[in-house]
Amino acid sequence: MRLTIPNMITIMRFVLVPAVVLAMLQERWDWAFAGFLIAGISDGVDGFIARHFNQFSRLGAYLDPMADKLLLVSVFVVLGFSGELPLWLVVTMVSRDALIVCAVLLSTVMAHPVEMKPLLVSKANTAIQIVLAAVVLGELAFDIRLDPLRPALILLSGVLTVASAAAYLVAWLRHMSGYGEGSTPGT
């Protein structure tokens, strides 16, 4: 296994997560916003390098979405507990991710592994969550209020999170349906 430049950039994003969280906990919103932007830009850069310089790797295929999810979930949790995002949205987001992880683990343990591919609704959900996190961090960093925008993004994020969870659940149930049919338990 070789460590590519995109992999090193992705690892840097993992390191940024505690820095962003710490900045948020210390209410250093300017630093948190800057760290979030750097993570977002570096995500685009590592993807560009991987595509245009043939530096794809199996490790990167796993690390990249993990780094993105870790940052996004961490930011949402801190924003939820600081009162900047509604807790129902944070719980919905974390529950959706836990549902997906549990489904993948269960299907793997049952020797019927499922390959999770991002669905269109999931990509839209992630995009809206990133925009929402950036808007809230930007509002706090620059002491501005984008009131019509934030509530709309919260609602849209909630709807897309539920829709994405439902879509993944349906896909997983289809994948698992028929598993073990015709066999007896324990065989």
C-alpha positions in Angstrom: 0.0 0.0 0.0 1.4 3.3 -1.0 0.7 6.6 0.7 -0.3 9.1 -2.0 -0.4 12.9 -1.8 -4.2 12.8 -1.7 -4.0 10.4 1.3 -1.6 12.8 3.1 -4.1 15.6 2.5 -6.9 13.5 3.8 -4.9 12.6 6.9 -4.4 16.4 7.5 -8.2 16.7 7.4 -8.4 14.1 10.3 -5.9 16.3 12.2 -8.0 19.4 11.6 -11.1 17.9 13.2 -9.9 18.3 16.9 -8.5 21.7 16.1 -11.9 22.9 14.7 -13.8 21.3 17.6 -11.4 22.9 20.1 -11.8 26.3 18.4 -15.6 25.9 18.6 -15.6 24.9 22.3 -13.4 28.0 23.0 -15.9 30.1 20.9 -13.1 31.0 18.6 -15.5 31.0 15.7 -13.1 32.7 13.3 -10.6 29.8 13.7 -13.3 27.2 13.5 -14.6 28.7 10.3 -11.1 28.9 8.8 -10.4 25.3 9.8 -13.7 24.2 8.2 -12.9 26.1 5.0 -9.4 24.6 4.8 -10.9 21.1 5.3 -13.4 21.8 2.5 -10.8 23.2 0.1 -8.4 20.4 0.9 -11.1 17.8 0.1 -11.5 19.3 -3.3 -7.7 19.5 -3.8 -7.1 15.9 -2.9 -9.9 14.8 -5.2 -8.5 16.9 -8.1 -5.0 15.4 -7.5 -6.3 11.9 -7.3 -8.3 12.2 -10.6 -5.9 14.3 -12.7 -2.6 12.6 -11.6 -3.9 9.1 -11.3 -3.3 8.9 -7.5 -6.4 6.9 -6.6 -5.9 4.4 -3.8 -8.1 1.9 -2.0 -7.0 3.5 1.3 -8.1 6.9 0.1 -11.4 5.6 -1.0 -12.1 4.7 2.6 -10.3 7.6 4.4 -11.8 10.4 2.3 -15.4 9.9 3.2 -14.5 9.1 6.8 -12.6 12.4 7.2 -15.5 14.3 5.7 -18.1 12.5 8.0 -16.0 12.9 11.1 -15.6 16.7 10.6 -19.3 17.2 9.7 -20.6 15.1 12.6 -18.3 16.8 15.0 -19.2 20.3 13.9 -23.0 19.4 14.0 -22.7 17.9 17.5 -20.9 21.0 18.9 -23.2 23.4 17.2 -26.2 21.4 18.5 -24.9 21.5 22.1 -24.0 25.1 21.9 -27.6 25.9 20.8 -26.8 27.0 17.3 -28.5 24.0 15.6 -31.6 22.2 16.9 -30.8 19.0 18.8 -33.5 17.1 16.7 -31.4 17.8 13.6 -28.2 16.6 15.3 -29.9 13.5 16.6 -31.4 12.8 13.2 -28.0 13.2 11.5 -26.1 11.0 13.9 -28.9 8.4 14.0 -28.8 8.2 10.1 -25.1 7.6 10.1 -25.3 5.1 12.9 -28.0 3.2 11.0 -25.8 3.0 7.9 -22.8 1.8 9.9 -24.8 -0.8 11.7 -26.4 -2.1 8.5 -23.0 -2.4 6.8 -21.5 -4.2 9.9 -24.5 -6.5 10.2 -24.5 -7.5 6.6 -20.7 -8.1 6.8 -21.0 -10.2 10.0 -23.8 -12.2 8.2 -21.3 -12.9 5.3 -23.5 -10.9 3.0 -21.5 -7.7 2.7 -23.1 -4.7 1.1 -21.2 -2.2 -1.0 -22.5 1.2 0.1 -22.5 3.6 -2.8 -23.6 7.2 -2.3 -27.1 7.8 -3.5 -28.1 11.1 -5.1 -30.3 12.0 -2.1 -27.3 11.3 0.1 -25.0 13.6 -1.9 -27.6 16.3 -1.8 -28.0 15.8 2.0 -24.2 16.1 2.5 -24.0 19.2 0.3 -26.8 20.9 2.3 -25.2 19.9 5.6 -21.9 21.4 4.5 -23.5 24.6 3.5 -25.5 24.8 6.7 -22.4 24.2 8.8 -20.4 26.8 6.8 -23.3 29.3 7.1 -23.6 28.9 10.9 -19.8 29.0 11.5 -19.6 32.1 9.2 -22.4 33.8 11.0 -20.6 33.2 14.3 -17.2 34.2 12.9 -18.4 37.4 11.4 -21.1 38.2 13.9 -23.8 38.4 11.2 -27.3 36.8 11.0 -28.6 35.2 7.8 -32.0 34.4 9.4 -34.0 33.5 6.3 -31.2 31.2 5.1 -30.4 29.3 8.3 -33.9 28.1 9.1 -34.5 27.0 5.5 -31.2 25.1 5.5 -32.1 23.4 8.8 -35.5 22.3 7.5 -34.0 21.1 4.1 -31.2 19.3 5.9 -33.7 17.5 8.2 -35.9 16.4 5.3 -32.9 15.2 3.2 -31.4 13.4 6.2 -34.7 11.4 6.8 -35.1 10.8 3.0 -31.5 9.6 2.8 -31.9 7.3 5.8 -35.0 5.8 4.2 -33.3 5.3 0.8 -30.4 3.6 2.4 -32.6 1.4 4.5 -34.7 0.4 1.5 -31.5 -0.4 -0.5 -30.1 -2.4 2.4 -33.4 -4.4 2.9 -33.4 -5.2 -0.8 -29.8 -6.4 -0.6 -30.5 -8.5 2.4 -33.9 -9.9 1.3 -33.6 -13.5 0.4 -30.4 -13.9 2.4 -30.4 -17.4 3.9 -33.6 -18.5 2.1 -33.7 -22.2 1.7 -31.2 -22.8 4.4 -31.8 -23.8 8.0 -30.5 -21.8 11.0 -27.0 -22.7 11.9 -26.0 -23.9 8.4 
